[in-house]
Amino acid sequence: MNDTLADRIDALLPQTQCRQCGYAGCRPYAEAIAAGRAGINRCPPGGEDTVRELSRLTGMPFEPLDPACGATMPPAVAIIDEEACIGCTLCLQACPVDAIVGAAKLMHTVIAAECTGCKLCIPPCPVDCITMIETGHELTRDERQKTAQRARRRFDARTERLKREREERALRLAAAKKEDAQDTKRATLQKAIARARQRLQQRG
């Protein structure tokens, strides 16, 4: 099957899923570019190298990175101050690639090798215990591609997990509603039987 233009654009994006471009993730941004709804210069993590690659692919003219989307920063990963962490799980819910592990009311930690540096975990943290630390390592083009591919797989796996969990919750809710309806029906029937018996007793 031939790749669509959106597929080829998506393959050039860093897959940080940071939303700095104004879209919900790298794939929606790629689809917007392919449809002519977005410029190719809205990806700070990709920087001007990515803009040039997108320009060559799409034929759109090169433009400097849009400053409204933020600036390109050195590679960095999130670090959690585990002593300050209260285990609220808000950062787990925010991480687009499941790079944070932990449980409710227990401390959390970041899997540094899987962190995309998106910073989405920082705003929801109620105790400001998450900071970004530069890795000090500039990735080569091949390294960037491998990192992006791994991040995309993790993002897709998380998306599927969340979809499955929503479906399971919906099934449980439907089953609970059905059980409630059956309980109500049984209770109504029992009341009707009780009334009928009472009437019979009164007649007797």
PyMOL commands that set and color helices and strands:
alter all, ss='L'
color gray80, all
select helices_A, chain A and resi 5-12+26-34+47-58+67-69+90-94+112-114+141-203
alter helices_A, ss='H'
color red, helices_A
select strands_A, chain A and resi 76-80+100-101+109-110+130-134
alter strands_A, ss='S'
color yellow, strands_A
deselect
rebuild
show_as cartoon
